[in-house]
Structures are given as structure tokens and as C-alpha cells.
């Protein structure tokens, strides 16, 4: 397999064989290259080389002589003890330097721009996608699966690489290739922005990138053309985000009603009984609105998200309620680590459902505080001594989470049955597909994670919490 390497010509042997030293690792090897002139001795060269024997290599493409300026560019990719890191990006940086500044070689082996471009073959997944897009017929669109893969590859490094590659290829006159990387950069920027809008990832990622790219460009470590492209694409995203999103009056009323319930109940504090009664009211609102929607209405609903920072670095008993809250509100939910290192939950779905999930999350959190305070005043807690008190509270909260989750699951089953009996299964499937399609645009890959622990549970306290979750009857609503 060919690798891009930086090497110095040490000496000449017979039959066009040269002894060379790898500038990144210090190792020496033999290179068979008939085109090297005698004046190449002592010179530094960059090229892709491939092993053909135990210690013999050949050059597989154009050779790039390295003058002092080019060598300083290459050294940015050398790490002590690791050698040349990310050789593909090192090659791209050197090729870009060649196109802009040329190289004072004196060897007569400087490659033509066309050869330089041919050497920059796609090693990275993102590069492979870009090159596949170049082969598409004029006006043809990439498949949904390929777009999903492109979004899933979104990262800081790949965005920078896509911007730089587009700028580099534009300079080489490769407009179709430049356009492919430009589109990949746009997709990644849109993906970062979508994640931020639903409360996932960084709060203002494009602001962060703008500052970083400007800083790198000022140090000559990032092309000014790539910075200009970033700002151009950012303006396009800003214009698209200013377009009004459709939200009908009925939906707005449902959302405002849920917000009103949330503000009233969470400010006053509530017991689990009141929390579940409020959940019942939310179920009624969502059911009523869901039954009034048609397939067209569903497909026009905007998907939104909301990130809730727990302020904790570890999972707790309360978090066992989160999947039930999300399922109750027909949302997707995932946990992630915020930039500050704390645990964050992100709910994603139709706007009314996300508002309901936010409301129920806060409501159950307040109920946990109320019920836990009540438990601490009871006889079970009073009988505990030392560390047993903490175990008792944890056991009670685990049981409470089990009870609350069971109640929400029962409410969800009742609501789903009502929707199914009134509209059939079609609208339920359409709603799920709408959410899945919008979720794909976030480019996230979620993994199921078991957060259960082997912590000792005090049976009596656990049962008290579970009973607290079972015994309350759900009222018709909150006045």
C-alpha cells in the first residue's frame, strides 16, 4: 500500500537505487527511482512510496522537492515518537503550497499541477464521498443513505478539511471536485447548526469555527480562500434559518397551554400525585391535538429539540424516568456530555411533544424533591444510621422512578389506543417516520447504554418508593 512520506536522499547505489532517510521517523530504506538526477543527493523530497521488497521501495507518483518553506509546512504534521500524522492532510497542505508559491527545486522533477491533483487520491471516508459525487450525472442528487453517512461524519477536523480541499481544488481549476467538497462543507455546517438548535453539542458552533479559522489563517496555517468559503456558506445558512417555520394556530395554543401548566406547577412545587395528574392533562392535550391532525398536517410539523443540563457528571435514580418521559411524549431522547463535562439530556420530536417532554421532566424533578423530602421525615429514614441514610434515599428514589415510569407507560398506552381507534395505525407510523427523517439530518449515531448499577438497595426503602409511585390515582387534570 502506498504511503505519503518525507525523505532525504543520503547516497546513491548501483542500478538507480538510493539510500534515503525518513524525515518523520529517522529510519532509512532503499528507494528505486531512475528519474532522480545526481544533484538530488542531500535534497528533501515528498512522494508516495510503495514497498516492493523487504527493504526496497518505489515511488508511485510525482515527486515534490521540498525547499525550506515547503519543509516548514510539512513539519507541522510531524509528531515526536509518532512520525507523520495524517499524511493525507500533509500531502494536501504541500500541494496547496506548491500551487500558490511554487518550489525552488533545481532538480527538474517538479510535477505538473495535473499530476499533483491525481496524486491526491481519497483515503478518508469524506474524500471518498466527494469523489463519488463528482462521478454523478449533471443534476443528479446523492442518495439519502449517502447523505446520512456524510452527516454522520461531521467533525471539526473534517469541516476544516472539506473547506481547505474545496479552496485548493478551485485553485487547481477542478471546479466539479471543488463543488463536491463545498457541498460537504455546507452539509457539515448545517449539521452542526441543527444540533445546536436542538440543544445538542456546542451552543454556537459556527461562531467558534469562525474565530478558530481566522486565527489559523492569520498564522498561515489555513487558506484564506477556505475562510472566505466558510463565511459564504454561513451567510447562506443564516438566510435559510430566517425563513418562517409553519406553525398553525391550534399547535401554538397547545404549546402555550403546556408552557402555562409548566410555569404554574413547577413554581408551586408538587407531589407525585399532582405531577401525574398534570401528566394526564398533557396526555389529554396531546391526544386532542393528535386526533385533529391529518397526514399533510403531520408532515408539515417542524421538529425541534431541547437540551436539559443536569448539572451532574454521573447518572442518578431520577434518570431512570427519562426514557418513560420521552416515550410518553413521542420523542427521541439521548444523553451526552456537555462542553462543561456535565450530563445533558436532549429531547427531540414535534414541537408540541418536545414542549410536553420539557414540562414533564421538570415536573417529575420537582416531584422527586417533594417525595424525597417527605420520605426523610418518615420512620424508615429515621431508623437508619450513618451511610445507611444515603442508601435509603437512593433506594427510595429508585423505587419512585419505577413507579412514575409505570404510570407514564400506562398513560401512554391509553392515549395510543385512543389515537389508534380514531385514526388507525397510519398516522402513528407517519409521525414516527417524520421524526426519524428529521433526526437523520442531525448526523448522530446513538448507542444503547445500560446505566443500572450493582449498588446495594435497601428493600424496605425501595418498596416505599415504589408504593409512592403506585398508590396515587391520576386525576382528570389540574385546574
C-alpha positions in Angstrom: 0.0 0.0 0.0 1.4 3.4 -1.0 2.1 5.9 1.8 3.0 9.6 1.5 6.4 10.1 3.1 9.0 12.9 3.5 12.6 11.7 2.9 16.1 12.9 2.3 18.4 11.4 -0.3 21.5 10.2 1.5 23.6 8.3 -1.0 23.4 6.6 -4.4 23.9 2.9 -5.1 24.0 0.8 -8.3 21.1 0.4 -10.7 19.3 3.7 -9.7 18.9 2.6 -6.1 19.3 5.3 -3.4 19.6 5.2 0.4 17.1 7.6 1.9 16.1 8.7 5.4 12.5 9.2 6.5 12.4 12.8 7.9 9.5 12.0 10.2 10.8 8.8 11.9 14.6 8.8 11.2 14.5 5.3 9.7 16.4 4.6 6.5 15.3 2.5 3.5 16.3 1.9 -0.1 14.5 3.6 -3.0 14.5 2.5 -6.6 14.0 5.7 -8.7 15.6 6.0 -12.2 14.4 9.6 -12.6 16.5 11.1 -9.8 19.5 13.1 -11.0 22.9 13.1 -9.2 22.1 16.6 -7.9 19.3 15.1 -5.8 21.8 13.9 -3.2 21.2 15.6 0.1 17.9 17.0 -1.0 14.5 16.6 0.7 11.6 15.1 -1.2 7.9 14.3 -0.6 6.2 11.5 -2.5 4.0 8.4 -2.2 6.2 5.3 -2.0 5.3 1.6 -2.0 7.2 -1.4 -0.7 8.2 -3.9 -3.4 10.7 -6.0 -1.4 11.8 -6.4 2.3 13.7 -3.1 2.4 13.1 -1.7 -1.2 10.6 0.9 -2.1 9.5 2.6 -5.4 7.8 6.0 -6.0 4.2 5.6 -7.1 3.7 9.1 -8.5 5.1 12.6 -8.9 7.9 13.7 -6.5 7.7 17.1 -4.8 11.1 18.6 -3.9 11.0 20.4 -0.5 12.7 23.7 -0.2 12.9 25.4 3.2 9.5 26.9 3.0 7.8 23.7 1.9 9.6 21.7 4.6 8.3 24.0 7.3 4.8 23.3 6.1 5.4 19.6 6.3 6.9 19.7 9.8 3.5 20.9 11.1 2.4 17.2 10.6 5.4 15.6 12.4 5.0 14.5 16.0 7.8 13.2 18.2 7.5 9.4 18.6 4.6 9.2 16.1 6.2 10.3 12.9 4.0 11.8 10.2 0.4 12.1 11.4 -2.4 12.4 8.9 -0.3 12.0 5.8 -3.2 12.8 3.5 -3.6 16.3 5.0 0.1 16.8 4.9 0.1 16.0 1.2 -2.8 18.4 0.6 -1.0 21.1 2.5 2.2 20.7 0.5 0.2 20.5 -2.8 -1.5 23.7 -1.9 1.8 25.4 -1.1 3.1 24.2 -4.4 0.2 25.7 -6.4 0.5 29.1 -4.6 4.2 29.6 -4.2 6.0 27.1 -6.3 9.2 25.3 -5.1 12.8 26.3 -5.7 13.9 22.8 -6.6 16.8 22.9 -9.1 16.2 19.2 -9.8 14.0 19.4 -12.9 11.4 17.0 -11.3 8.7 19.4 -10.2 5.3 17.8 -11.0 2.7 19.4 -13.1 -0.5 20.6 -11.3 -2.4 17.9 -13.1 -0.1 15.2 -11.6 -0.3 16.8 -8.2 -4.1 16.5 -8.3 -4.0 12.9 -9.5 -1.8 12.0 -6.6 -4.3 13.3 -4.0 -6.5 10.3 -4.1 -9.3 9.8 -1.4 -8.0 8.0 1.6 -10.6 9.4 4.0 -14.3 8.5 4.0 -15.3 12.1 3.4 -12.9 12.2 0.4 -14.4 9.1 -1.0 -17.9 10.5 -0.8 -16.7 13.7 -2.5 -15.1 11.8 -5.4 -18.2 9.7 -5.8 -20.3 12.8 -6.1 -18.0 14.1 -8.9 -19.0 11.0 -10.9 -22.7 11.7 -10.6 -24.5 12.8 -13.8 -25.2 16.5 -14.1 -28.2 17.4 -11.9 -28.3 14.1 -10.2 -28.6 14.1 -6.4 -26.8 11.8 -3.9 -28.9 9.1 -2.3 -30.5 9.6 1.1 -28.2 6.9 2.5 -25.0 8.7 1.3 -26.3 12.0 2.8 -26.9 10.3 6.1 -23.3 8.9 6.0 -22.0 12.4 5.2 -23.8 13.9 8.2 -22.6 11.2 10.5 -19.0 12.0 9.5 -19.4 15.6 10.8 -16.5 16.7 12.9 -14.4 19.8 13.4 -11.4 18.3 11.6 -13.5 17.1 8.6 -15.2 20.5 8.2 -11.8 22.2 8.1 -10.5 19.6 5.6 -13.6 20.0 3.3 -13.2 23.8 3.2 -9.5 23.6 2.5 -9.9 20.9 -0.1 -12.6 22.9 -1.9 -10.4 26.0 -1.9 -7.3 24.0 -3.1 -9.2 22.3 -5.9 -10.7 25.6 -7.1 -7.1 26.9 -7.4 -6.2 23.8 -9.5 -9.2 24.5 -11.8 -11.1 21.4 -10.7 -14.5 23.1 -10.3 -16.6 19.9 -10.1 -14.4 18.5 -7.3 -14.3 21.8 -5.5 -18.1 21.9 -5.7 -18.3 18.4 -4.2 -16.2 19.4 -1.2 -18.1 22.7 -0.9 -21.4 20.8 -0.6 -19.8 18.5 2.0 -18.7 21.6 4.0 -22.2 23.0 3.8 -23.8 19.7 5.0 -21.4 19.6 7.9 -22.1 23.2 8.9 -25.8 22.7 8.6 -25.5 19.6 10.8 -23.6 21.4 13.5 -26.2 24.2 13.4 -29.1 21.7 13.6 -27.5 20.0 16.6 -27.1 23.4 18.3 -30.7 24.3 17.6 -32.0 21.1 19.4 -29.7 21.6 22.4 -27.0 19.1 21.4 -23.3 19.8 21.1 -21.9 23.3 21.3 -24.2 26.3 21.8 -22.8 28.5 18.9 -20.5 26.2 16.9 -20.2 28.4 13.8 -19.1 31.3 15.9 -16.4 29.1 17.4 -15.3 27.9 14.0 -15.2 31.4 12.6 -12.8 32.6 15.3 -10.6 29.5 15.0 -10.3 29.6 11.2 -9.5 33.3 11.3 -6.8 32.6 13.9 -5.3 29.8 11.8 -5.4 31.8 8.6 -3.5 34.7 10.4 -0.7 32.2 11.2 -0.7 30.9 7.6 -1.9 27.5 8.7 -5.3 27.7 7.0 -6.1 29.1 3.5 -7.8 32.5 3.4 -9.9 31.1 0.5 -11.2 28.5 2.8 -12.1 31.1 5.4 -13.9 33.1 2.7 -15.8 30.0 1.7 -16.8 29.3 5.3 -18.3 32.8 5.7 -20.1 32.5 2.3 -21.7 29.2 3.4 -22.5 30.6 6.9 -24.4 33.5 5.3 -26.4 31.0 3.2 -27.4 29.1 6.3 -28.4 32.3 8.1 -30.7 33.3 5.3 -32.3 29.8 5.3 -32.8 29.9 9.0 -34.6 33.3 8.7 -37.4 31.7 6.7 -40.5 31.4 8.9 -41.4 27.9 10.0 -45.0 26.8 9.7 -46.9 26.6 12.9 -50.7 26.7 12.9 -52.8 28.4 15.5 -54.0 25.1 17.1 -50.4 24.0 17.6 -49.4 27.3 19.1 -52.3 27.1 21.5 -51.3 23.6 22.6 -47.7 24.7 23.1 -48.7 27.8 25.1 -51.1 25.8 27.3 -48.4 23.3 28.1 -46.0 26.1 28.9 -48.6 27.7 31.2 -49.0 24.4 33.1 -45.3 24.0 33.4 -44.8 27.5 34.8 -47.7 27.2 37.3 -46.9 23.7 38.6 -43.1 23.9 38.8 -43.2 27.2 40.6 -45.6 26.0 43.3 -43.9 22.6 43.8 -45.8 19.4 43.5 -46.2 15.9 44.9 -46.0 12.8 42.7 -49.8 12.7 42.7 -50.0 16.2 41.3 -47.3 15.6 38.8 -49.0 12.5 37.4 -52.3 14.4 37.3 -50.6 17.1 35.3 -49.2 14.4 33.0 -52.7 13.2 32.5 -53.7 16.7 31.4 -50.8 16.9 29.0 -51.9 13.5 27.6 -55.3 14.9 27.1 -54.0 17.9 25.2 -51.7 15.8 23.0 -54.4 13.3 22.3 -56.9 16.0 21.4 -54.4 17.7 19.0 -53.1 14.4 17.6 -56.6 13.3 16.7 -57.2 16.6 14.8 -54.1 16.2 12.5 -54.2 14.8 9.0 -51.3 13.2 7.2 -50.5 16.5 5.4 -50.6 18.4 8.8 -48.2 15.9 10.3 -45.7 16.1 7.5 -45.7 19.9 7.8 -45.0 20.0 11.5 -41.5 21.3 12.5 -39.3 19.0 14.6 -37.5 20.7 17.5 -35.3 19.7 20.3 -34.4 20.8 23.8 -31.3 20.1 25.8 -31.5 19.9 29.6 -28.3 20.1 31.6 -28.5 18.1 34.8 -25.6 19.8 36.4 -24.3 16.3 37.4 -21.4 14.2 36.0 -23.0 10.9 36.8 -26.4 9.2 36.3 -28.8 9.2 39.2 -32.0 7.4 40.1 -34.1 10.2 38.6 -32.6 9.5 35.1 -34.5 6.2 35.1 -37.6 8.2 34.4 -36.2 9.9 31.3 -36.9 7.1 28.7 -40.5 6.9 30.0 -40.9 10.7 29.7 -39.7 10.6 26.1 -41.8 7.7 25.1 -44.9 9.2 26.8 -44.4 12.4 24.7 -43.5 10.5 21.4 -39.9 12.0 21.5 -36.5 10.6 21.0 -34.1 11.2 23.8 -30.3 10.7 24.3 -27.7 11.7 26.8 -24.4 13.4 26.1 -21.6 15.1 27.9 -21.9 18.9 27.7 -18.8 21.1 27.0 -18.5 21.7 30.7 -18.4 17.9 31.4 -21.9 17.5 32.9 -24.6 15.1 31.8 -27.2 16.5 29.4 -30.4 15.0 28.1 -31.8 16.1 24.7 -35.4 15.5 23.7 -36.3 15.6 20.0 -39.6 15.5 18.2 -42.6 17.5 17.1 -42.7 20.9 18.8 -45.7 20.3 21.0 -44.3 16.9 22.1 -40.9 18.4 22.9 -42.6 21.1 25.0 -44.6 18.4 26.8 -41.4 16.4 27.5 -39.6 19.5 28.9 -42.6 20.2 31.1 -42.9 16.6 32.4 -39.1 16.4 33.0 -39.3 19.5 35.2 -42.5 18.3 36.9 -41.1 14.9 37.8 -37.9 16.5 39.1 -40.0 18.7 41.4 -42.0 15.6 42.5 -38.8 13.8 43.3 -37.7 16.6 45.5 -41.1 16.7 47.3 -41.4 13.0 47.8 -37.8 12.6 48.9 -38.2 15.3 51.5 -41.3 13.6 52.7 -39.5 10.3 52.9 -36.8 11.8 55.1 -39.4 12.8 57.6 -40.7 9.2 57.8 -40.0 6.3 60.1 -37.8 4.3 57.7 -35.3 7.1 57.3 -35.3 7.9 61.0 -34.3 4.3 61.8 -31.2 4.5 59.6 -27.8 5.4 60.9 -24.6 6.7 59.1 -24.2 5.7 55.5 -27.5 3.7 55.6 -29.4 7.0 55.3 -27.9 7.7 51.9 -28.6 4.2 50.8 -32.1 4.5 52.0 -32.7 7.7 50.0 -31.2 6.1 46.8 -33.3 3.0 47.3 -36.4 5.1 47.8 -35.7 7.1 44.6 -35.1 4.0 42.5 -38.5 2.7 43.6 -40.1 6.1 43.0 -38.6 6.2 39.5 -40.0 2.7 38.8 -43.5 3.8 40.0 -43.5 7.1 38.0 -42.3 5.3 34.9 -45.0 2.6 35.2 -47.7 5.3 35.5 -46.4 7.2 32.4 -46.3 3.9 30.4 -49.9 3.2 31.4 -51.0 6.7 30.3 -49.2 6.4 27.0 -50.9 3.0 26.3 -54.3 4.6 26.9 -53.5 7.6 24.7 -52.1 5.4 21.9 -55.2 3.2 22.0 -57.4 6.3 21.6 -55.4 7.6 18.6 -55.3 4.1 17.0 -59.1 3.6 17.4 -59.9 7.0 15.9 -57.4 7.3 13.1 -55.9 3.8 12.6 -52.3 3.0 12.7 -51.3 5.1 9.7 -50.9 8.5 11.5 -48.8 6.9 14.2 -46.4 5.5 11.6 -46.3 8.7 9.7 -45.5 10.7 12.8 -42.7 8.2 13.6 -41.3 8.5 10.1 -41.3 12.3 10.2 -39.3 12.3 13.4 -36.9 9.7 12.1 -36.3 11.7 8.8 -35.6 14.8 10.8 -33.4 13.0 13.2 -31.2 11.7 10.4 -30.3 15.3 9.5 -28.6 15.6 12.9 -26.0 13.0 11.8 -25.9 11.4 15.2 -25.2 7.8 15.9 -26.7 6.7 19.2 -25.7 3.7 21.3 -27.8 2.0 23.9 -26.2 2.2 27.3 -27.0 0.3 30.4 -26.9 2.8 33.3 -28.0 0.3 36.0 -25.6 -0.3 38.9 -24.8 -3.0 41.3 -25.3 -0.7 44.2 -26.9 -2.3 47.3 -30.6 -1.5 47.5 -32.5 -1.4 50.9 -35.6 -3.4 50.2 -37.9 -1.6 52.6 -37.0 1.9 51.3 -37.2 0.7 47.7 -40.7 -0.7 48.3 -41.7 2.5 50.0 -40.7 4.5 46.9 -42.4 2.0 44.5 -45.6 2.2 46.6 -45.4 6.0 46.4 -45.4 5.6 42.6 -48.3 3.1 42.6 -50.9 4.3 45.1 -51.8 7.6 43.7 -54.8 7.8 41.3 -54.4 10.1 38.3 -56.9 13.0 38.3 -58.5 14.2 35.2 -56.5 17.4 35.1 -55.2 20.4 37.1 -57.5 23.4 37.5 
